[in-house]
C-alpha cells in the first residue's frame, strides 16, 4: 500500500479500485484533490482577505519553491505563468514543510498544496487562488493481489474516512 500524488491529472479518470496504469497489478483509489493555495506570513499586505489576490503584484516578492523539475514546482510555475513566470531567482528548498516553516518566519511567500498546512501553523495566512486550479490528486495504491486482505481493506477504509472528513 502506498499513497501517491498525481500532479498530471492522468489518474483522475481512474474509477476507484480500477487499474489505471494498464498493468493489472496495481489498483488506484482516489482520496482527495489537494489545491494549491497562496501562503503568506501573517501581516503581509496580501494577507488581507478584503483585498483580492493579485499575483502580478506579488511577482517581485521573495518566492520560496521546490527545486525546478519537482511536481509541486511545476504547478507553481504554471500558476505564475500569467505573471511572466517564476521570478528569476526564487529561493529553492527541498520539502514543502520546510517551505511552510520559512514562510511562517517571514522569509518569503509560497504557493503550496493545502494539505501541507495540516500542521496548522498560526504564523501564516492562507489565500485561495482564482483562475485555473493547480492541484494534486492523492491516491491510495495497492497491489491487486492484496486488496482482499483484511489489513489492506481496513487501511483503505481508514484512508477513505479521513478523506471524507477533509471534504474530498
Secondary structure by P-SEA (a helix, b strand, c coil): cbbbbbcccccccccccccccccccbbbbbcbbbbbbbbbccccccccccccccccccccccccccccccaaaaaaaaaacccccccccccccccaaaaaaaaaaccbbbbbcccccccccccbbbbbbcccbbbbbbbbbbcccccccaaaaaaaaaaaaaaaaacc
